[in-house]
Amino acid sequence: MPTKKKQIKITLKKGLAGSQQYQKDCVRTLGLHKIGQSTVREDNPNVRGVISKVAHLVTVEEA
């Protein structure tokens, strides 16, 4: 039986005004565009690395 991969829910909590360009790019990479918007991604080191760059703008919870 294959194991189910962990999923995380990422929600944009703050706006991007005044943020640096790389932070805006990271948020777009996660698939977020508006404040309050959420997306579900596979929990892996690549996604966690992007989240760490914008941790002050997003919240993360297990899905």
Rosetta blueprint (number, residue, H / E / L):
1 M L
2 P L
3 T L
4 K L
5 K L
6 K L
7 Q E
8 I E
9 K E
10 I E
11 T E
12 L E
13 K L
14 K L
15 G L
16 L L
17 A L
18 G L
19 S L
20 Q L
21 Q H
22 Y H
23 Q H
24 K H
25 D H
26 C H
27 V H
28 R H
29 T H
30 L L
31 G L
32 L L
33 H L
34 K L
35 I L
36 G L
37 Q L
38 S E
39 T E
40 V E
41 R E
42 E E
43 D L
44 N L
45 P H
46 N H
47 V H
48 R H
49 G H
50 V H
51 I H
52 S H
53 K H
54 V L
55 A L
56 H L
57 L L
58 V E
59 T E
60 V E
61 E E
62 E E
63 A L
